[in-house]
Amino acid sequence: MSAIAEVSAAVTDDRLAKRNALVLAVAQALAGGNNAVIVTTSGIVGVMLAPDRALATLSASMLVVGMWLGTLPMGLLAGRYGRRIALQIGTAMGILSGLISCLAVLQGSFALFCAGAFCGGFYAAGHQSYRFAAADTASAAFRPKAISWVLVGGVAAAFIGANLIIVTKDWLPPYLFAATYLGQSVLAMLAGLVLMFLKFPKPAAGARTSGGGRPLSEIARQPRFLVAVVCGVAAYALMNLVMTSAPLAMVDCGHPVTYAILGTQWHVLGMYLPSFITGSLIVRFGVERIIFAGLVITALSAVVGLSGTTVAHFWITGTLIGIGWNFAFIGATTIVTQSHRPEERYRVQSFNDFLIFGSMTISSFSSGALLAQLGWTAVNAVVFPPVLLAAALLIWLTLQQRRRLA
């Protein structure tokens, strides 16, 4: 193929990639609203329904278990039936999540509430793969931006989720948040409608889009892939650990529920607002530097969390850990997309998310007990060791790459 033809093909691909990224960003805004509802309300509802206060965050942990156990099936579904069908199956689980959670509140059933959160987690596994769907049709140069564009939808999700809770929380008295969960189902339905506008080109004759390729064990041994996974695990698991506990910690410190909800909104803004520039920063400064910056900001969030328990301390902690997550997670995702061939992508991407959300499961199950037994200070102190490990490995990888180029 001539140089002119290659440039033309890249432009055509990126036009489609931009279109898909915009569609997925809108869907992310709606789907992210589902996550905001579950994360914000689960600890509060858990206190009301759980037989033991130490189990108050179990429903939030079930969200993460659903994400973890949903990653591999989502990858298999995408490989067999295509991205669109796989994502719509995830949407169906999102609708079911809201309906089950509403019924749980009406019946006062903690077990049913955990089941609703689990379905929401399976849905989250689906919309977490939106970022990989955007990368499917993007050129290597545009890929970091395509991933970032999708996560921009989370900016709207911060407002959609928080305001849905504030507006609907008392619509079905005395059942706090019952109407909110019905609204959660509506958001999932709307996201499913938006996903119908996705377009993926038909593969060329004889081209493999799934199956085949190298063994997963060989791919996983690549230093860049390993470091990407460790950084993704550190970013996501720590963010989840802190923000699962934060709303309940705020209430325990005497702050109003509305302030706890707004704190989550600031956190979600921190997670997604930087997406407007993260892709461009990666292109300009390099993916390793942006991941490192994200890890530093994550550590800084813990420093703020350790320094006080005012509303401002909670809100700043949540915002900073959100920004740190954005830089580290988008950077790690970018490296993962560079670590596989086209026919390997579904297996590698779902395996990456399986590892990340598996670590989140551990952090979620430990957050409630950690907060109940040792307090908010301990939750923040746990942040430092994983951040230091991820940063050390990232520095090692960067030095190794420089030696090879020297």
Helices and strands as residue ranges (DSSP letters): H 3-49, G 53-55, H 58-81, H 83-107, H 110-128, H 130-136, H 143-168, H 178-195, H 216-220, H 223-252, H 257-272, H 275-285, H 287-306, H 311-337, G 342-344, H 345-374, H 376-381, H 384-405
